[in-house]
Amino acid sequence: MPGWQDDPDLRAAVEGELALLTPAVRGSVPDAKVLLHRDYTEFGQSGRSWDRDSVTAMMAALDAEPIAAEGLEAVRLGSDVILVTYTSVRSSGSRACRSSIWVREGDRWLLRHHQGTPLAQQGR
């Protein structure tokens, strides 16, 4: 069992991360924004940079598919900062290394920064 399951803060960050991988949250700008910090930034696997408004609009416009997370880990970087890492896997077979920095604001954990780095397709 991953160690993050024993820590309520780590578990909250992981649950937020996993929610953002679901079609229901990705397809809803309000639901996604609840999890993203007002100063959210992202370096996407496409190489594009995103902010909170642009990434939520992009996610809502896509025909969302569920995204699986493999090898998920969460570690505390400070009392109010958590790093979540994993490999995302789409039904198309594309895979990317992912890292997310979650910060606590009040009693909530919010995603502050995310990065995706594509992995080479197997067999190439």
N, CA, C and O of each residue as an XYZ file, in Angstrom:
496
protein
N       0.842     -1.179      0.000
C       0.000      0.000      0.000
C       0.889      1.244      0.000
O       1.803      1.346      0.818
N       0.633      2.190     -0.907
C       1.443      3.403     -0.928
C       1.332      4.173      0.383
O       0.261      4.222      0.989
N       2.451      4.782      0.827
C       2.478      5.519      2.076
C       1.566      6.727      2.103
O       1.176      7.174      3.181
N       1.213      7.270      0.940
C       0.354      8.451      0.911
C      -1.028      8.179      1.467
O      -1.708      9.104      1.912
N      -1.458      6.922      1.449
C      -2.799      6.602      1.942
C      -2.911      6.776      3.449
O      -4.016      6.906      3.975
N      -1.781      6.780      4.150
C      -1.792      6.917      5.605
C      -1.775      8.372      6.070
O      -1.948      8.631      7.260
N      -1.572      9.316      5.172
C      -1.466     10.729      5.530
C      -2.652     11.479      4.914
O      -2.785     11.498      3.690
N      -3.514     12.096      5.727
C      -4.698     12.763      5.174
C      -4.374     13.880      4.175
O      -5.126     14.087      3.223
N      -3.277     14.594      4.377
C      -2.904     15.651      3.430
C      -2.459     15.062      2.102
O      -2.895     15.518      1.045
N      -1.594     14.052      2.145
C      -1.150     13.405      0.905
C      -2.342     12.789      0.179
O      -2.459     12.882     -1.043
N      -3.221     12.162      0.950
C      -4.404     11.535      0.360
C      -5.288     12.586     -0.320
O      -5.821     12.331     -1.400
N      -5.452     13.757      0.293
C      -6.273     14.820     -0.298
C      -5.682     15.298     -1.626
O      -6.421     15.516     -2.586
N      -4.366     15.464     -1.689
C      -3.723     15.890     -2.933
C      -3.883     14.820     -4.012
O      -4.182     15.142     -5.162
N      -3.690     13.573     -3.657
C      -3.839     12.481     -4.626
C      -5.281     12.391     -5.114
O      -5.521     12.208     -6.308
N      -6.237     12.518     -4.204
C      -7.642     12.458     -4.613
C      -7.984     13.602     -5.565
O      -8.738     13.408     -6.519
N      -7.436     14.792     -5.315
C      -7.642     15.906     -6.232
C      -7.029     15.629     -7.591
O      -7.642     15.899     -8.624
N      -5.819     15.090     -7.590
C      -5.139     14.750     -8.844
C      -5.953     13.741     -9.642
O      -6.161     13.917    -10.843
N      -6.411     12.691     -8.983
C      -7.188     11.660     -9.670
C      -8.519     12.200    -10.176
O      -8.989     11.787    -11.236
N      -9.130     13.115     -9.435
C     -10.381     13.727     -9.895
C     -10.157     14.474    -11.205
O     -11.003     14.440    -12.099
N      -9.011     15.150    -11.313
C      -8.712     15.900    -12.540
C      -8.464     14.996    -13.746
O      -8.401     15.481    -14.875
N      -8.325     13.719    -13.528
C      -8.140     12.771    -14.633
C      -9.462     12.196    -15.130
O      -9.482     11.477    -16.129
N     -10.563     12.498    -14.451
C     -11.861     11.945    -14.834
C     -12.552     12.821    -15.872
O     -12.392     14.041    -15.852
N     -13.317     12.217    -16.778
C     -14.058     13.007    -17.760
C     -15.039     13.988    -17.110
O     -15.234     15.089    -17.625
N     -15.652     13.611    -16.000
C     -16.644     14.480    -15.355
C     -16.017     15.797    -14.915
O     -16.595     16.859    -15.144
N     -14.858     15.747    -14.294
C     -14.203     16.970    -13.816
C     -13.543     17.701    -14.971
O     -13.644     18.925    -15.065
N     -12.877     16.980    -15.845
C     -12.201     17.630    -16.976
C     -13.205     18.344    -17.889
O     -12.875     19.358    -18.505
N     -14.413     17.821    -17.972
C     -15.430     18.404    -18.835
C     -16.209     19.547    -18.208
O     -17.062     20.142    -18.867
N     -15.936     19.865    -16.955
C     -16.669     20.911    -16.246
C     -15.704     21.995    -15.770
O     -14.911     21.769    -14.856
N     -15.774     23.165    -16.388
C     -14.889     24.269    -15.990
C     -15.037     24.580    -14.503
O     -14.022     24.703    -13.818
N     -16.266     24.714    -13.965
C     -16.380     25.024    -12.531
C     -15.789     23.934    -11.636
O     -15.128     24.238    -10.643
N     -16.022     22.675    -11.980
C     -15.490     21.583    -11.151
C     -13.969     21.531    -11.195
O     -13.324     21.274    -10.178
N     -13.398     21.775    -12.365
C     -11.934     21.775    -12.478
C     -11.338     22.965    -11.742
O     -10.324     22.822    -11.059
N     -11.956     24.144    -11.870
C     -11.406     25.335    -11.233
C     -11.394     25.239     -9.715
O     -10.560     25.871     -9.066
N     -12.300     24.463     -9.139
C     -12.329     24.279     -7.681
C     -11.023     23.652     -7.195
O     -10.610     23.879     -6.058
N     -10.372     22.865     -8.054
C      -9.152     22.157     -7.679
C      -7.878     22.906     -8.061
O      -6.793     22.542     -7.607
N      -7.993     23.945     -8.888
C      -6.818     24.650     -9.389
C      -6.614     25.976     -8.658
O      -7.556     26.743     -8.457
N      -5.388     26.223     -8.273
C      -5.009     27.476     -7.620
C      -5.272     28.639     -8.576
O      -5.175     28.466     -9.791
N      -5.598     29.807     -8.056
C      -5.879     30.979     -8.911
C      -4.668     31.339     -9.779
O      -4.833     31.921    -10.851
N      -3.444     30.997     -9.326
C      -2.220     31.275    -10.083
C      -1.650     30.014    -10.743
O      -0.446     29.921    -10.984
N      -2.514     29.060    -11.028
C      -2.116     27.785    -11.637
C      -1.313     28.004    -12.920
O      -1.623     28.884    -13.724
N      -0.278     27.185    -13.092
C       0.502     27.147    -14.329
C       0.725     25.696    -14.730
O       0.712     24.796    -13.890
N       0.928     25.487    -16.012
C       1.199     24.129    -16.507
C       2.115     24.202    -17.710
O       1.983     25.078    -18.565
N       3.053     23.257    -17.758
C       3.836     22.992    -18.958
C       3.326     21.649    -19.469
O       3.666     20.602    -18.919
N       2.513     21.682    -20.520
C       1.865     20.483    -21.015
C       2.791     19.595    -21.817
O       3.862     20.016    -22.254
N       2.357     18.351    -22.003
C       3.174     17.408    -22.768
C       3.283     17.842    -24.227
O       4.163     17.371    -24.948
N       2.399     18.734    -24.667
C       2.468     19.270    -26.025
C       3.575     20.314    -26.164
O       3.952     20.685    -27.275
N       4.095     20.783    -25.025
C       5.082     21.844    -25.040
C       4.467     23.219    -24.816
O       5.180     24.216    -24.696
N       3.156     23.266    -24.760
C       2.449     24.533    -24.557
C       2.366     24.862    -23.067
O       2.302     23.966    -22.225
N       2.367     26.146    -22.758
C       2.152     26.616    -21.386
C       0.694     27.002    -21.216
O       0.078     27.549    -22.131
N       0.143     26.717    -20.045
C      -1.264     26.965    -19.754
C      -1.389     27.734    -18.440
O      -0.512     27.672    -17.579
N      -2.502     28.461    -18.309
C      -2.886     29.020    -17.023
C      -4.242     28.412    -16.651
O      -4.770     27.559    -17.365
N      -4.785     28.855    -15.544
C      -6.031     28.257    -15.032
C      -7.178     28.375    -16.042
O      -7.872     27.394    -16.305
N      -7.377     29.562    -16.602
C      -8.494     29.741    -17.533
C      -8.299     28.980    -18.838
O      -9.234     28.362    -19.346
N      -7.088     29.025    -19.378
C      -6.870     28.366    -20.671
C      -6.916     26.844    -20.553
O      -7.426     26.177    -21.453
N      -6.399     26.288    -19.473
C      -6.405     24.832    -19.348
C      -7.811     24.299    -19.083
O      -8.177     23.243    -19.600
N      -8.603     25.014    -18.285
C      -9.965     24.529    -18.037
C     -10.826     24.645    -19.294
O     -11.659     23.775    -19.550
N     -10.637     25.698    -20.073
C     -11.373     25.826    -21.337
C     -10.977     24.718    -22.302
O     -11.837     24.134    -22.962
N      -9.678     24.423    -22.390
C      -9.195     23.362    -23.275
C      -9.769     22.011    -22.853
O     -10.259     21.255    -23.692
N      -9.711     21.707    -21.559
C     -10.216     20.409    -21.087
C     -11.705     20.261    -21.377
O     -12.150     19.197    -21.805
N     -12.476     21.319    -21.148
C     -13.920     21.251    -21.359
C     -14.277     21.088    -22.832
O     -15.316     20.516    -23.160
N     -13.413     21.591    -23.730
C     -13.685     21.524    -25.164
C     -13.358     20.159    -25.770
O     -13.837     19.830    -26.855
N     -12.552     19.375    -25.077
C     -12.151     18.073    -25.607
C     -13.203     17.020    -25.335
O     -13.989     17.134    -24.394
N     -13.209     15.997    -26.165
C     -14.021     14.820    -25.903
C     -13.245     14.006    -24.868
O     -12.381     13.202    -25.217
N     -13.558     14.223    -23.615
C     -12.746     13.684    -22.525
C     -12.819     12.168    -22.444
O     -13.889     11.564    -22.527
N     -11.674     11.592    -22.283
C     -11.549     10.164    -22.032
C     -10.933     10.008    -20.648
O     -10.186     10.877    -20.199
N     -11.240      8.908    -19.971
C     -10.582      8.716    -18.679
C      -9.077      8.542    -18.879
O      -8.630      7.972    -19.874
N      -8.318      9.034    -17.932
C      -6.865      8.909    -17.966
C      -6.451      8.109    -16.745
O      -6.827      8.442    -15.622
N      -5.677      7.054    -16.963
C      -5.208      6.225    -15.852
C      -3.895      6.775    -15.313
O      -3.118      7.389    -16.043
N      -3.661      6.546    -14.027
C      -2.409      6.958    -13.376
C      -1.698      5.710    -12.884
O      -2.247      4.945    -12.091
N      -0.469      5.506    -13.359
C       0.344      4.360    -12.926
C       1.507      4.863    -12.086
O       2.038      5.946    -12.333
N       1.900      4.073    -11.094
C       3.071      4.393    -10.284
C       2.920      5.675     -9.493
O       3.895      6.396     -9.278
N       1.718      5.958     -9.066
C       1.444      7.223     -8.385
C       2.149      7.284     -7.030
O       2.082      6.351     -6.230
N       2.825      8.409     -6.797
C       3.504      8.650     -5.521
C       3.215     10.070     -5.079
O       2.989     10.955     -5.904
N       3.224     10.284     -3.769
C       3.040     11.625     -3.213
C       4.005     11.791     -2.056
O       4.143     10.909     -1.208
N       4.677     12.947     -2.034
C       5.618     13.247     -0.954
C       5.415     14.692     -0.521
O       5.059     15.562     -1.315
N       5.649     14.909      0.739
C       5.538     16.246      1.310
C       6.850     16.988      1.075
O       7.919     16.501      1.443
N       6.764     18.177      0.456
C       7.941     19.026      0.252
C       8.064     20.063      1.359
O       9.137     20.635      1.553
N       7.005     20.306      2.070
C       6.937     21.243      3.183
C       5.609     21.022      3.871
O       4.822     20.177      3.443
N       5.349     21.760      4.921
C       4.106     21.526      5.664
C       2.870     21.806      4.807
O       1.821     21.200      5.027
N       2.976     22.714      3.836
C       1.838     23.084      3.000
C       2.096     22.872      1.514
O       1.458     23.510      0.677
N       3.038     21.971      1.176
C       3.379     21.703     -0.220
C       3.560     20.198     -0.415
O       4.276     19.541      0.342
N       2.895     19.663     -1.449
C       2.965     18.229     -1.754
C       3.284     18.059     -3.239
O       2.738     18.761     -4.090
N       4.173     17.121     -3.529
C       4.502     16.748     -4.900
C       3.852     15.405     -5.208
O       4.046     14.431     -4.480
N       3.080     15.359     -6.290
C       2.458     14.120     -6.766
C       3.086     13.793     -8.112
O       3.140     14.646     -8.998
N       3.563     12.554     -8.269
C       4.150     12.115     -9.540
C       3.505     10.805     -9.972
O       3.078     10.003     -9.142
N       3.443     10.604    -11.290
C       2.865      9.378    -11.838
C       3.083      9.354    -13.347
O       3.566     10.326    -13.927
N       2.728      8.253    -13.970
C       2.699      8.138    -15.422
C       1.240      8.100    -15.843
O       0.474      7.256    -15.379
N       0.855      9.021    -16.727
C      -0.519      9.004    -17.248
C      -0.571      8.091    -18.466
O       0.366      8.025    -19.262
N      -1.696      7.389    -18.584
C      -1.903      6.472    -19.702
C      -3.288      6.737    -20.281
O      -4.295      6.651    -19.579
N      -3.324      7.057    -21.562
C      -4.594      7.285    -22.261
C      -4.970      6.024    -23.033
O      -4.118      5.178    -23.306
N      -6.248      5.904    -23.383
C      -6.707      4.724    -24.119
C      -6.022      4.611    -25.470
O      -5.927      3.513    -26.018
N      -5.541      5.725    -26.021
C      -4.821      5.718    -27.297
C      -3.437      5.086    -27.153
O      -2.778      4.782    -28.147
N      -3.002      4.891    -25.896
C      -1.684      4.323    -25.654
C      -0.633      5.363    -25.336
O       0.478      5.011    -24.939
N      -0.958      6.658    -25.501
C       0.046      7.677    -25.180
C       0.272      7.715    -23.676
O      -0.654      7.568    -22.878
N       1.540      7.919    -23.317
C       1.952      7.928    -21.921
C       2.798      9.165    -21.672
O       3.513      9.633    -22.558
N       2.707      9.688    -20.456
C       3.508     10.858    -20.103
C       3.886     10.783    -18.631
O       3.106     10.315    -17.802
N       5.085     11.246    -18.317
C       5.492     11.423    -16.917
C       4.833     12.703    -16.434
O       4.868     13.719    -17.129
N       4.241     12.665    -15.268
C       3.500     13.808    -14.735
C       4.024     14.182    -13.355
O       4.383     13.319    -12.554
N       4.059     15.475    -13.095
C       4.374     15.959    -11.748
C       3.465     17.135    -11.446
O       3.242     18.003    -12.289
N       2.945     17.146    -10.226
C       2.027     18.191     -9.790
C       2.442     18.688     -8.419
O       2.796     17.907     -7.535
N       2.393     19.990     -8.261
C       2.675     20.592     -6.963
C       1.358     21.120     -6.405
O       0.712     21.983     -6.999
N       0.979     20.582     -5.254
C      -0.236     20.968     -4.555
C       0.134     21.819     -3.351
O       1.092     21.516     -2.640
N      -0.632     22.889     -3.123
C      -0.389     23.770     -1.979
C      -1.671     23.877     -1.154
O      -2.784     23.825     -1.676
N      -1.466     24.029      0.153
C      -2.613     24.184      1.039
C      -2.950     25.667      1.167
O      -2.083     26.501      1.427
N      -4.220     25.966      0.980
C      -4.743     27.311      1.245
C      -5.921     27.136      2.184
O      -6.960     26.599      1.804
N      -5.748     27.595      3.413
C      -6.779     27.367      4.420
C      -6.887     25.882      4.686
O      -5.907     25.246      5.074
N      -8.070     25.321      4.482
C      -8.269     23.889      4.708
C      -8.364     23.098      3.405
O      -8.788     21.942      3.410
N      -7.970     23.719      2.283
C      -8.072     23.065      0.972
C      -6.708     22.887      0.333
O      -5.806     23.701      0.528
N      -6.566     21.816     -0.430
C      -5.376     21.575     -1.237
C      -5.705     21.943     -2.676
O      -6.703     21.482     -3.230
N      -4.851     22.786     -3.286
C      -5.066     23.259     -4.645
C      -3.841     22.960     -5.505
O      -2.702     23.058     -5.049
N      -4.097     22.601     -6.738
C      -3.014     22.330     -7.685
C      -2.423     23.659     -8.142
O      -3.121     24.479     -8.739
N      -1.143     23.872     -7.865
C      -0.466     25.133     -8.190
C       0.295     25.055     -9.509
O       0.302     26.009    -10.287
N       0.944     23.898     -9.759
C       1.713     23.744    -10.996
C       1.705     22.276    -11.421
O       1.756     21.367    -10.593
N       1.640     22.078    -12.736
C       1.638     20.718    -13.295
C       2.552     20.684    -14.511
O       2.645     21.655    -15.262
N       3.224     19.553    -14.695
C       4.047     19.363    -15.892
C       3.836     17.962    -16.424
O       3.759     16.998    -15.662
N       3.742     17.858    -17.751
C       3.664     16.577    -18.431
C       4.787     16.459    -19.436
O       5.013     17.369    -20.234
N       5.496     15.337    -19.400
C       6.583     15.078    -20.344
C       6.264     13.787    -21.086
O       6.182     12.732    -20.457
N       6.080     13.836    -22.411
C       5.693     12.642    -23.137
C       6.760     11.561    -23.076
O       7.959     11.838    -23.078
N       6.292     10.335    -23.021
C       7.180      9.174    -23.106
C       7.131      8.650    -24.531
O       6.087      8.705    -25.180
N       8.229      8.154    -25.009
C       8.269      7.586    -26.366
C       7.328      6.388    -26.431
O       7.210      5.619    -25.477
N       6.659      6.245    -27.578
C       5.789      5.090    -27.780
C       6.641      3.831    -27.847
O       7.725      3.842    -28.430
N       6.158      2.754    -27.255
C       6.906      1.498    -27.287
C       6.961      0.983    -28.718
O       6.010      1.148    -29.483
N       8.058      0.370    -29.069
C       8.224     -0.197    -30.403
C       8.780      0.787    -31.408
O       8.933      0.449    -32.582
N       9.088      2.008    -30.969
C       9.657      2.999    -31.905
C      11.125      3.141    -31.674
O      11.785      3.923    -32.358
